[in-house]
Amino acid sequence: MSDDAPRSSRAVVVGGGIAGVTAALRLADAGLDVTLLEGRPRLGGLAFSFRRGGLTVDNGQHVYLRCCTAYRWFLDRVDSARLAPLQNRLDVPVLDVGRPAGPRLGRLRRNALPVPLHLAAGLAGYPHLSLAERAGVARAALALGRLDPDDPALDEDDFGSWLAHHGQSPRTIEALWDLVGVATLNATAPNSSLALAAKVFKTGLLSEPGAADIGWAAVPLGEIHDTMSRKALDSAGVRTELRTKAGALTRTDEGHWLVDTGAEHIEAETVVLAVPQRETHDLLPEGALDAPDRLLDIGTSPILNVHVVYDRKVLKRPFFAALGSPVQWVFDRTATSGLTGPGQYLAVSQSAAGDEIDLPVAELRARYLPELERLLPAARGAGIRDFFVTRERTATFAPAPGVGRLRPGTHTRAPGLFLAGAWTATGWPATMEGAVRSGAGAADAALQALGRPQEHPLQEAA
């Protein structure tokens, strides 16, 4: 090794979710000796799969958009872009079953015209809003486009009040703004920070024509976020330790970190904490943050998924959204799950599910099976081969007004200690995109501190 060659540095990443895997890959790609610790027996955080009988089940439905450039970089980095394809063009079937005249199907879709004309024709033909309401949406979208999501003042306001102030009717909020916002923010408009809502809608709908095209995994989530991620980590030389938690962080006399796992003490110059906010709070050394208890004030929001396996095909589309029903979004998971023989497996994804997250399975079954029959006539009389529920009580941080001042940045006051996670100050809500951005940001900050800055991955992917 020449005298000019960079000295190998040791880094420990605590947490094997998307943020932690991203940070570990970035650090290893820069030549660091990286150990990744994950308490679960798998990688992927809350984007994972499990076996149930002959099925491979995702804990919940995860999607991303074409504007999610960081997550798309992540897919490329773990050789999985082909496993999570994007729509050619945004096209969302929306079925309204609340009309007195009977169910009606509409579509939210775009064309290839420049912004904002790319949505004009789709909005003009959207049957779930009146002509006046559609015109009001266009005016509100233009006003939204003038907002700066990075303005701290916006974080103190709620999106619902802003929409009402800009002439959006309750029906418009239900049939458009919350249809998109609840799925991306995991909160209704009155419970969402205006800053985060502006980020979602400006980036997804008003940045470029294809920004809102939807992508989702064509394989079980675990294949991407566990199997393929583990292969990428192994190839990068990362030592990955599953079923291993960090118990304490202490400083050595030389100013390095000692990470105690119970089985060993790992010495490192750099530590990235990529675990949820409460776990981060418990691991932080004294003085690492000015107000560490603020982490405990970051609320959480649940997501409920209802899984139904029918004995026949009841849905012809890959997914749809619902109006006039408790059902929010329905996805066909038949091929992904490995279901064989006749039948179809549907997953009902329910965001901001605080009122239902703890309901017994029997009560959820009594609520959702009739609703699916109301939405899908072919389900009437179909046999139910399986019905089960997955619950993530702390699926995301709550994007409530004021949350921005609680979210910490990547840096801490402790040299060599950095934070990652979708709950940190990424400017994004709690999405896979935010998780990747946080992990990349933490790794970049660590490398800068070590005097080994690297080109940002989004610049590399450009």
C-alpha positions in Angstrom: 0.0 0.0 0.0 1.4 3.4 -0.9 1.8 6.2 1.7 -1.0 8.1 -0.2 -3.5 5.3 0.0 -6.4 6.0 2.5 -6.1 4.1 5.8 -8.9 1.6 6.3 -11.4 2.8 8.9 -13.8 0.7 10.9 -17.5 1.6 11.0 -20.5 0.0 12.7 -24.0 0.5 11.4 -26.7 -0.3 14.0 -29.9 -1.3 12.2 -30.5 -3.4 9.1 -33.5 -1.6 7.6 -33.3 0.2 4.3 -31.5 3.2 5.9 -28.9 1.0 7.6 -28.3 -1.1 4.5 -27.8 2.0 2.5 -25.4 3.5 5.0 -23.4 0.2 5.2 -23.1 -0.1 1.4 -22.0 3.6 1.0 -19.4 3.2 3.7 -18.1 -0.1 2.3 -18.0 1.3 -1.2 -15.7 4.0 0.1 -13.3 1.4 1.4 -14.3 1.3 5.1 -14.4 -1.9 7.1 -18.1 -2.1 8.0 -20.0 -4.2 10.4 -23.8 -4.1 10.2 -25.8 -5.1 13.3 -29.5 -6.1 13.1 -31.5 -7.5 16.0 -34.0 -9.3 13.8 -33.2 -12.6 12.0 -33.5 -10.7 8.7 -32.8 -7.4 6.9 -35.3 -5.0 5.6 -36.8 -3.3 8.6 -40.6 -2.9 8.1 -40.4 -3.9 4.4 -40.2 -7.7 4.9 -41.9 -11.0 4.0 -42.8 -14.1 5.9 -44.1 -17.6 5.2 -47.7 -18.6 5.9 -48.5 -22.1 4.7 -47.6 -22.2 1.0 -47.6 -18.4 0.7 -44.9 -15.8 0.9 -46.6 -12.8 2.5 -45.4 -9.2 2.6 -46.2 -7.6 6.0 -47.7 -4.6 4.0 -48.0 -3.2 0.6 -45.1 -0.9 -0.3 -45.0 1.2 -3.4 -42.7 3.9 -4.7 -42.8 6.6 -7.4 -40.6 7.5 -10.3 -39.6 10.6 -8.5 -38.1 8.5 -5.7 -34.6 8.7 -7.2 -32.8 7.6 -4.1 -34.8 4.4 -3.7 -34.3 3.7 -7.4 -30.6 4.1 -6.8 -30.9 1.6 -4.0 -32.7 -0.9 -6.2 -29.9 -0.6 -8.8 -27.3 -1.0 -6.1 -28.8 -4.3 -4.8 -29.4 -5.4 -8.4 -33.2 -5.4 -8.0 -34.5 -2.7 -10.4 -36.0 -5.4 -12.6 -37.8 -6.9 -9.5 -39.8 -3.7 -8.9 -40.9 -2.2 -12.2 -42.6 1.1 -12.7 -45.7 1.8 -14.6 -45.1 3.3 -18.1 -47.5 6.1 -17.1 -49.5 6.9 -14.0 -52.8 5.1 -14.1 -54.8 4.6 -10.9 -58.3 3.0 -11.1 -60.6 4.6 -8.5 -63.9 2.9 -7.8 -66.6 4.9 -6.0 -69.3 2.7 -4.4 -70.8 5.5 -2.4 -72.9 7.0 -5.2 -76.7 6.6 -5.0 -76.7 5.8 -8.7 -74.4 2.9 -8.2 -70.7 2.2 -8.4 -68.6 4.1 -10.9 -65.0 3.6 -12.0 -62.7 6.6 -12.7 -59.0 6.9 -13.3 -56.3 9.2 -12.2 -53.8 9.2 -15.0 -51.3 11.4 -16.9 -50.2 11.9 -20.5 -46.8 12.9 -21.9 -47.4 16.6 -22.1 -45.2 19.0 -20.0 -46.1 19.9 -16.4 -48.8 20.9 -15.5 -50.6 19.9 -18.7 -49.7 16.2 -18.1 -52.5 15.9 -15.6 -55.0 18.3 -17.2 -56.8 15.8 -19.4 -56.9 13.2 -16.6 -58.4 15.7 -14.2 -60.9 16.9 -16.8 -62.1 13.4 -17.2 -62.1 12.4 -13.5 -65.7 11.5 -12.8 -65.6 11.6 -9.0 -65.5 15.4 -8.9 -67.8 18.0 -10.3 -66.7 20.4 -13.0 -66.4 23.2 -10.4 -64.4 20.9 -8.0 -62.0 20.0 -10.8 -61.4 23.6 -11.6 -60.8 24.2 -7.9 -58.2 21.4 -7.8 -56.3 23.1 -10.7 -56.2 26.4 -8.8 -55.1 24.7 -5.6 -52.4 22.8 -7.4 -51.0 26.0 -8.8 -50.9 27.6 -5.3 -49.3 24.4 -3.9 -46.6 24.7 -6.6 -45.6 28.1 -5.2 -45.0 26.8 -1.7 -41.5 26.0 -0.5 -41.5 22.7 1.5 -38.3 23.7 3.2 -39.9 26.8 4.8 -40.1 26.0 8.5 -43.3 28.0 8.8 -45.2 25.5 6.6 -44.4 22.7 9.1 -46.5 24.5 11.7 -49.6 24.5 9.6 -51.8 21.5 8.7 -52.7 20.5 5.1 -56.4 20.3 5.8 -56.7 23.9 6.8 -54.7 25.0 3.8 -56.9 23.0 1.4 -60.1 24.4 3.0 -58.6 27.9 2.7 -58.0 27.2 -1.0 -61.6 26.2 -1.7 -61.3 22.4 -1.6 -64.5 20.8 -0.6 -64.7 17.8 1.7 -65.5 15.7 -1.4 -62.5 17.0 -3.2 -60.3 16.2 -0.2 -61.7 12.7 0.0 -61.7 11.8 -3.7 -58.3 13.3 -4.5 -56.0 14.9 -1.9 -56.5 12.3 0.8 -56.7 9.5 -1.7 -53.1 10.2 -2.5 -52.0 11.8 0.8 -53.1 9.1 3.2 -51.2 6.5 1.2 -48.0 8.6 1.1 -48.1 10.5 4.4 -49.9 7.9 6.5 -52.2 10.6 7.8 -55.3 12.5 6.7 -55.0 16.1 5.6 -55.9 17.7 9.0 -53.2 15.6 10.7 -50.5 16.3 8.1 -47.8 19.0 8.2 -48.3 21.3 5.3 -44.6 21.2 4.6 -44.6 17.4 4.2 -47.8 17.5 2.1 -46.3 20.1 -0.1 -43.2 18.0 -0.6 -45.3 15.0 -1.6 -47.5 16.7 -4.1 -44.9 19.1 -5.5 -42.4 16.4 -6.1 -44.9 13.7 -7.2 -47.3 15.7 -9.3 -45.6 18.9 -10.3 -41.9 18.2 -10.8 -41.9 16.3 -14.1 -44.5 14.5 -16.2 -43.6 11.0 -15.1 -42.8 11.7 -11.4 -45.9 10.0 -10.0 -45.7 6.8 -12.1 -46.1 4.0 -9.5 -43.7 1.1 -9.0 -44.0 -1.9 -6.7 -42.3 -5.2 -6.1 -43.1 -8.0 -8.5 -41.5 -10.4 -6.0 -41.8 -10.7 -2.2 -40.3 -7.7 -0.4 -37.9 -10.0 1.4 -36.3 -11.0 -1.8 -35.2 -7.4 -2.4 -34.7 -6.0 1.1 -33.3 -9.1 2.7 -31.9 -11.6 0.1 -30.6 -9.2 -2.5 -29.5 -6.7 0.0 -27.5 -9.3 1.9 -25.8 -10.4 -1.4 -24.9 -6.8 -2.1 -23.5 -6.3 1.4 -21.5 -9.6 1.2 -20.1 -8.5 -2.2 -19.1 -5.1 -0.7 -17.3 -6.9 2.2 -19.7 -5.9 4.9 -19.8 -8.2 7.9 -23.5 -8.6 8.7 -24.6 -9.9 12.1 -28.3 -10.8 12.5 -30.0 -11.4 15.8 -27.4 -9.0 17.2 -28.3 -5.7 19.0 -26.1 -2.9 20.2 -26.4 -2.6 23.9 -24.3 0.4 24.6 -21.9 2.9 23.0 -18.9 4.1 24.9 -15.7 6.0 24.1 -12.2 4.7 24.2 -9.2 6.7 25.5 -8.2 7.1 21.8 -11.6 8.7 21.0 -13.0 5.7 19.1 -16.3 4.0 19.8 -16.9 0.7 21.5 -20.1 -1.0 20.5 -21.2 -3.6 23.0 -23.3 -6.4 21.5 -23.2 -8.7 24.5 -21.1 -11.1 22.7 -18.3 -8.7 21.8 -17.1 -5.2 21.8 -16.5 -3.7 18.4 -14.2 -0.8 18.1 -14.9 1.7 15.4 -14.1 5.3 14.4 -17.6 5.7 12.9 -21.0 4.6 14.2 -24.3 5.1 12.4 -27.5 4.6 14.4 -30.1 3.5 11.9 -32.8 2.4 14.3 -36.2 3.9 15.3 -36.3 7.1 17.2 -37.0 5.5 20.6 -34.2 3.0 20.2 -31.9 5.7 19.1 -32.8 7.7 22.2 -31.8 4.8 24.4 -28.5 4.3 22.7 -27.4 7.9 22.4 -24.5 8.9 24.7 -25.1 11.8 27.0 -24.5 15.1 25.2 -24.9 13.7 21.7 -28.0 15.8 21.0 -29.0 19.1 22.6 -32.5 17.9 23.4 -32.6 14.1 23.1 -36.0 13.8 24.6 -37.5 15.5 21.5 -37.0 12.1 19.8 -39.7 10.7 22.2 -42.1 13.4 21.1 -42.1 12.2 17.5 -45.3 10.3 17.3 -46.0 7.2 15.3 -48.8 6.2 12.9 -50.1 2.6 12.3 -50.8 0.7 9.1 -53.1 -2.2 8.9 -53.2 -4.8 6.1 -56.0 -7.2 5.6 -55.2 -10.3 3.5 -57.8 -12.4 1.8 -57.3 -15.6 -0.3 -60.3 -16.4 -2.4 -61.0 -19.7 -4.2 -61.5 -17.9 -7.5 -60.4 -14.8 -9.4 -62.4 -11.8 -8.2 -60.3 -8.8 -9.4 -58.9 -8.3 -13.0 -56.7 -5.3 -12.2 -53.4 -5.3 -10.4 -54.7 -2.7 -7.9 -57.4 0.0 -7.4 -58.3 2.6 -4.8 -61.8 2.9 -3.3 -64.2 5.7 -2.4 -67.3 5.5 -0.4 -65.9 2.6 1.5 -63.7 1.9 4.5 -61.4 0.1 2.0 -58.5 2.4 0.8 -56.3 0.4 -1.6 -56.5 -3.2 -2.8 -53.6 -5.1 -4.5 -53.5 -8.4 -6.3 -50.7 -10.4 -4.6 -51.4 -13.7 -6.2 -48.3 -14.1 -8.3 -46.0 -12.4 -5.9 -47.0 -14.7 -3.0 -46.6 -17.9 -5.0 -50.2 -18.9 -4.7 -50.8 -21.9 -6.9 -54.0 -23.5 -8.3 -57.3 -21.6 -8.7 -57.9 -18.6 -6.5 -56.7 -15.1 -5.9 -54.9 -13.4 -3.0 -55.8 -9.8 -2.3 -54.2 -7.4 0.2 -56.1 -4.4 1.5 -53.8 -1.7 2.6 -55.2 0.7 5.3 -53.0 3.6 6.2 -53.6 6.0 9.2 -55.4 3.0 10.8 -55.5 4.2 14.4 -59.2 3.3 14.9 -58.7 -0.3 13.6 -55.2 -1.3 14.4 -56.1 -3.2 17.6 -59.5 -4.6 16.5 -59.9 -8.4 16.7 -59.4 -10.4 13.5 -63.1 -11.6 13.7 -64.3 -8.0 13.8 -62.1 -7.0 10.8 -63.3 -10.0 8.9 -66.9 -9.0 9.5 -66.1 -5.5 8.4 -64.0 -6.1 5.3 -65.3 -9.1 3.6 -68.7 -7.5 2.9 -66.9 -4.3 1.8 -64.9 -6.3 -0.7 -68.1 -7.9 -2.0 -69.6 -4.5 -2.4 -66.6 -3.4 -4.4 -66.1 -6.6 -6.3 -69.3 -8.4 -7.4 -67.3 -11.4 -8.4 -66.4 -11.9 -4.7 -70.0 -12.5 -3.8 -70.3 -16.2 -3.2 -66.6 -16.9 -3.5 -65.1 -19.2 -1.0 -62.5 -17.8 1.5 -59.5 -20.0 1.6 -57.7 -17.8 4.1 -58.2 -14.5 6.0 -55.5 -12.9 8.2 -54.2 -9.5 9.3 -50.8 -7.9 9.6 -50.4 -4.9 11.9 -47.6 -2.4 12.1 -48.5 -0.2 15.1 -45.5 2.1 14.6 -45.3 1.8 10.8 -44.1 5.4 10.3 -43.5 8.6 12.2 -46.6 10.7 12.4 -46.3 13.6 10.0 -48.2 16.0 12.3 -47.8 19.7 12.1 -44.7 20.7 14.1 -42.9 17.4 13.6 -40.2 19.1 11.5 -38.6 20.8 14.6 -38.4 17.4 16.3 -36.6 15.5 13.6 -32.8 15.6 14.1 -30.3 15.9 11.3 -27.6 13.4 10.5 -24.9 14.9 12.7 -24.6 14.6 16.4 -22.4 16.5 18.9 -20.4 13.3 19.4 -17.6 13.0 16.9 -18.0 10.0 14.6 -21.6 9.3 15.6 -24.3 9.8 13.0 -28.1 9.2 12.7 -30.2 7.6 9.9 -33.8 6.6 9.5 -36.8 7.9 7.7 -37.8 9.8 10.8 -34.7 12.0 10.6 -34.7 15.4 8.9 -34.8 14.2 5.3 -37.5 16.7 4.2 -39.5 13.6 3.1 -42.3 11.7 4.9 -41.7 8.2 6.2 -41.1 6.4 2.9 -38.5 4.1 1.5 -37.2 7.1 -0.4 -36.7 9.0 2.9 -35.0 5.9 4.4 -32.5 5.7 1.6 -31.8 9.4 1.6 -31.1 9.3 5.4 -28.7 6.4 5.1 -26.8 8.0 2.2 -26.7 11.3 4.1 -25.3 9.6 7.2 -22.6 7.8 5.2 -21.7 11.0 3.3 -21.4 12.9 6.6 -19.2 10.2 8.1 -16.9 10.1 5.1 -16.6 13.9 5.1 -15.6 13.8 8.8 -13.0 11.1 8.0 -11.6 13.3 5.2 -12.8 10.8 2.6 -15.7 12.5 0.8 -17.5 10.6 -1.9 -19.7 11.7 -4.8 -23.3 11.5 -3.8 -25.1 8.4 -5.1 -27.8 10.5 -6.8 -25.1 12.4 -8.7 -23.6 9.0 -9.7 -27.0 7.8 -10.9 -27.7 11.0 -12.9 
